[in-house]
Amino acid sequence: MKMLLSVPRTGQTTCGCGSLVNVNVNKKEGLEVKSGQLYMLQEQNNKMRKLPVFVRVYRNRFEHYAVIYRNQTFTNNSIYISLKNCAVRRCDTKDNGIVVIPDNMEGTKMTFQTKESQEMEDWISAFHSIRTHHPRKSTVHQIMSPVIPRTPLMPCLQEEEE
């Protein structure tokens, strides 16, 4: 399946599958992991097109996603990609290429290219999900619970009748 970067109407975005959805990106809700210029590689009529895009990757406690803008200044038109269950790898055929494969039934993939090879590792780590291993339940419980200092037991108080 070929995916084209479309320009939807104002206030709408396209998700990784190409459908229009409304997405409000609030910097306070998610932590911006990385942002910058990339090239999106698309095949159209057996020709590869190299589109400059501006990408922002966000990660918070519950979500990990990227918002891709056609350019940095006109930000109403964007693509939303959920990176929570995506596969991210280097592209074998392109220099500085990164392939992002969403975990969906359509089998779509997005190919990006960095301007410099030094940026590629940073972008791969930003796109890559941090949930690569599942810690044991006891480890999660120990990490999540706060440290409460123990105090010595106080003597019991006797009730007085009035």
C-alpha positions in Angstrom: 0.0 0.0 0.0 1.4 3.4 -1.0 0.8 6.3 1.4 0.8 9.9 0.3 1.2 12.9 2.5 -2.1 14.6 1.9 -3.2 18.1 2.8 -6.5 17.7 4.7 -8.9 20.5 5.7 -8.0 22.8 8.5 -8.4 21.2 12.0 -8.0 17.7 10.7 -5.1 15.4 10.5 -4.4 12.1 8.8 -3.3 9.1 10.9 -0.7 6.6 9.7 -3.4 4.6 7.9 -4.5 7.7 5.9 -7.8 8.4 7.5 -8.8 11.8 8.8 -8.9 12.3 12.5 -8.9 15.3 14.8 -5.8 15.5 17.0 -5.1 18.2 19.5 -1.4 18.1 20.5 -0.7 19.7 23.8 2.9 20.0 25.0 1.8 19.9 28.6 0.1 16.4 28.2 3.1 14.7 26.6 6.8 15.2 26.8 8.4 16.1 23.5 11.3 13.6 23.0 12.6 14.9 19.7 11.7 17.3 16.9 13.3 18.3 13.7 13.5 18.1 9.9 13.4 14.8 8.1 12.6 13.6 4.6 9.6 11.3 4.0 10.2 8.9 1.1 7.1 8.0 -0.9 6.7 5.9 -4.0 4.3 7.4 -6.6 4.0 6.1 -10.1 7.1 4.0 -9.6 9.1 7.1 -8.7 10.5 7.9 -5.3 9.5 11.3 -3.9 11.5 12.9 -1.1 9.3 15.3 0.8 10.7 17.5 3.5 8.7 17.2 6.7 8.9 18.4 10.3 8.5 15.7 12.9 7.7 15.9 16.6 7.9 12.8 18.7 6.0 12.7 22.1 6.1 10.2 24.9 4.2 10.2 28.1 3.2 7.6 30.6 0.5 6.1 28.5 1.2 7.1 24.9 4.1 7.3 22.4 3.3 9.1 19.1 4.7 11.2 16.4 3.1 14.1 14.6 4.4 14.8 11.1 3.9 18.2 9.5 4.3 19.1 5.9 6.4 22.1 7.0 7.3 23.7 10.3 5.3 26.9 9.9 1.9 25.7 8.7 1.1 23.2 11.4 -2.7 22.6 10.8 -2.1 19.8 8.4 -0.4 16.8 10.0 -0.1 13.0 10.2 -0.5 11.2 13.5 1.4 7.9 14.1 1.0 5.9 17.2 4.5 4.5 18.0 3.4 2.4 20.9 3.5 -0.9 19.1 5.6 0.1 16.0 8.6 -1.7 14.6 11.5 0.7 13.9 14.5 -0.3 11.9 17.2 1.0 9.6 16.4 1.0 5.9 18.6 -1.3 3.9 18.3 0.4 0.6 18.6 4.1 1.5 21.4 6.0 3.2 20.3 7.4 6.6 16.9 5.7 6.1 14.5 4.8 8.9 11.5 2.5 8.4 8.6 2.8 10.8 6.1 0.0 10.5 2.8 0.6 12.5 1.2 -2.5 14.1 -1.9 -2.5 12.1 -3.7 -4.8 9.6 -3.0 -2.6 6.6 0.7 -3.4 6.3 1.6 0.2 5.7 5.1 1.5 6.4 6.7 4.9 6.4 10.3 5.6 5.4 12.2 8.6 6.6 15.6 9.9 5.8 17.8 12.0 8.0 20.0 14.8 6.6 23.1 13.5 8.4 24.1 10.0 9.6 24.8 11.3 13.1 21.1 12.1 13.5 19.9 8.6 12.5 20.6 6.9 15.9 18.8 9.7 17.8 15.7 9.4 15.6 15.7 5.6 15.8 15.8 5.8 19.6 13.1 8.5 19.6 10.8 6.4 17.4 11.5 3.2 19.2 9.2 2.2 22.0 10.7 1.9 25.5 8.5 -1.1 26.3 10.9 -3.6 24.9 10.9 -5.8 28.1 8.4 -6.5 30.7 9.7 -6.2 34.3 8.4 -8.6 36.9 5.4 -7.5 38.9 7.4 -7.1 42.1 9.9 -4.8 40.4 7.1 -2.6 39.2 5.6 -2.5 42.6 8.9 -1.5 44.2 9.5 1.2 41.7 6.0 2.7 41.9 5.6 2.7 45.7 7.0 5.7 47.6 9.5 5.2 50.4 7.8 5.8 53.8 10.1 5.9 56.8 9.1 3.6 59.7 8.4 5.1 63.1 8.7 3.3 66.4 5.4 2.1 67.7 3.7 4.4 70.2 2.2 3.1 73.4 -1.6 2.6 73.4 -3.6 5.3 75.1 -6.0 4.4 77.8 -9.5 5.8 77.6 -10.8 7.9 80.5 -14.4 8.1 81.5 -15.9 11.5 82.3 
